[in-house]
């Protein structure tokens, strides 16, 4: 009986060690600030006009990415969970879900690394 308990304890301990190693070795998601940044968009257009933005550029893995995000019209919207780096194209729309032609756009140089988690973008 004691051999059975000792064997189970050894297997459980080995399993925990492998699980811990797997967590440490997994690539995980990008850490904002170190391999791409998240965007904080502030809308300075006439309040109530802009309702969504489109972001097009490269993600933390160097892959082309395109996303549409509904925004707080006249306020600041943090686009979390998306990391960008390099040249980022920003287009603002007067409709939700980027449905109609955009009415304002710009390019932003997003640093690969910085001390802050967010790159501020101001739209007009």
C-alpha positions as CSV (number, residue, x, y, z in Angstrom):
1,X,0.0,0.0,0.0
2,X,2.8,2.5,0.8
3,X,4.4,1.7,-2.6
4,X,1.1,2.7,-4.3
5,X,0.9,6.0,-2.4
6,X,4.6,6.7,-3.0
7,X,4.2,6.0,-6.7
8,X,1.1,8.2,-7.0
9,X,2.9,11.0,-5.2
10,X,5.9,10.7,-7.6
11,X,3.6,10.8,-10.6
12,X,1.7,13.8,-9.2
13,X,4.9,15.7,-8.4
14,X,6.3,15.0,-11.9
15,X,3.0,16.2,-13.5
16,X,3.2,19.4,-11.5
17,X,6.8,20.0,-12.6
18,X,5.9,19.4,-16.3
19,X,2.9,21.7,-16.0
20,X,5.0,24.4,-14.4
21,X,7.7,24.0,-17.2
22,X,5.0,24.2,-19.9
23,X,3.7,27.5,-18.5
24,X,7.1,29.0,-18.4
25,X,8.0,27.8,-21.9
26,X,4.8,28.8,-23.6
27,X,5.0,31.9,-25.9
28,X,1.8,33.5,-24.4
29,X,0.5,36.8,-25.6
30,X,2.5,39.9,-26.3
31,X,3.4,42.1,-23.3
32,X,2.4,45.7,-24.1
33,X,5.5,47.9,-23.8
34,X,8.0,45.2,-24.9
35,X,6.9,43.8,-28.3
36,X,4.2,46.1,-29.6
37,X,1.8,48.5,-28.1
38,X,-1.9,48.9,-27.4
39,X,-3.8,51.9,-28.8
40,X,-5.6,54.6,-26.7
41,X,-7.8,56.6,-29.2
42,X,-9.1,60.0,-28.2
43,X,-11.8,61.4,-30.4
44,X,-11.5,65.2,-30.8
45,X,-14.0,65.5,-33.7
46,X,-17.3,67.3,-33.2
47,X,-18.9,65.2,-30.4
48,X,-21.3,62.6,-31.6
49,X,-19.9,62.4,-35.1
50,X,-17.3,59.6,-35.0
51,X,-18.5,56.1,-34.0
52,X,-15.8,53.6,-35.0
53,X,-12.1,53.4,-36.1
54,X,-10.3,51.0,-38.3
55,X,-6.7,50.0,-37.4
56,X,-4.5,48.4,-40.0
57,X,-0.8,47.5,-39.5
58,X,1.4,44.8,-38.0
59,X,0.8,42.9,-34.8
60,X,3.4,41.7,-32.2
61,X,4.3,38.8,-34.5
62,X,4.9,40.9,-37.6
63,X,1.7,39.7,-39.2
64,X,-0.7,42.1,-41.0
65,X,-3.7,42.8,-38.9
66,X,-7.0,44.7,-39.5
67,X,-9.5,45.5,-36.8
68,X,-12.6,47.7,-36.5
69,X,-13.5,49.1,-33.1
70,X,-16.6,51.1,-32.0
71,X,-15.4,54.1,-30.0
72,X,-16.6,56.5,-27.3
73,X,-17.6,59.4,-29.5
74,X,-16.0,62.5,-28.1
75,X,-14.1,60.5,-25.5
76,X,-11.2,58.1,-25.1
77,X,-11.3,54.4,-26.0
78,X,-8.6,52.0,-25.1
79,X,-8.2,49.2,-27.6
80,X,-7.0,46.4,-25.3
81,X,-6.0,42.9,-26.4
82,X,-4.6,44.1,-29.8
83,X,-0.9,44.9,-30.0
84,X,0.6,46.9,-32.9
85,X,4.1,47.9,-34.0
86,X,5.5,49.9,-36.8
87,X,3.4,51.9,-39.2
88,X,-0.3,51.9,-38.2
89,X,-3.0,53.3,-40.4
90,X,-5.9,54.8,-38.4
91,X,-9.2,55.6,-40.1
92,X,-12.2,57.2,-38.3
93,X,-15.8,56.6,-39.4
94,X,-19.0,58.5,-38.8
95,X,-20.8,55.1,-38.6
96,X,-20.6,52.1,-36.3
97,X,-18.7,49.0,-37.4
98,X,-16.7,50.9,-40.0
99,X,-19.6,50.6,-42.5
100,X,-19.3,53.8,-44.6
101,X,-16.5,55.7,-46.1
102,X,-14.0,57.0,-43.5
103,X,-14.0,60.7,-42.8
104,X,-10.6,61.1,-41.3
105,X,-7.3,59.2,-41.3
106,X,-3.7,59.2,-40.3
107,X,-0.5,57.1,-39.9
108,X,1.1,56.5,-36.5
109,X,4.6,55.2,-35.9
110,X,4.1,52.6,-33.1
111,X,7.3,51.8,-31.3
112,X,8.3,48.2,-30.8
113,X,9.1,48.9,-27.2
114,X,8.5,51.7,-24.6
115,X,8.0,52.1,-20.9
116,X,4.2,52.6,-21.2
117,X,1.5,50.2,-22.2
118,X,-0.4,52.6,-24.5
119,X,0.3,54.7,-27.6
120,X,-2.0,57.7,-27.6
121,X,-3.7,58.5,-30.9
122,X,-5.8,61.6,-31.3
123,X,-8.4,61.8,-34.0
124,X,-10.0,65.0,-35.5
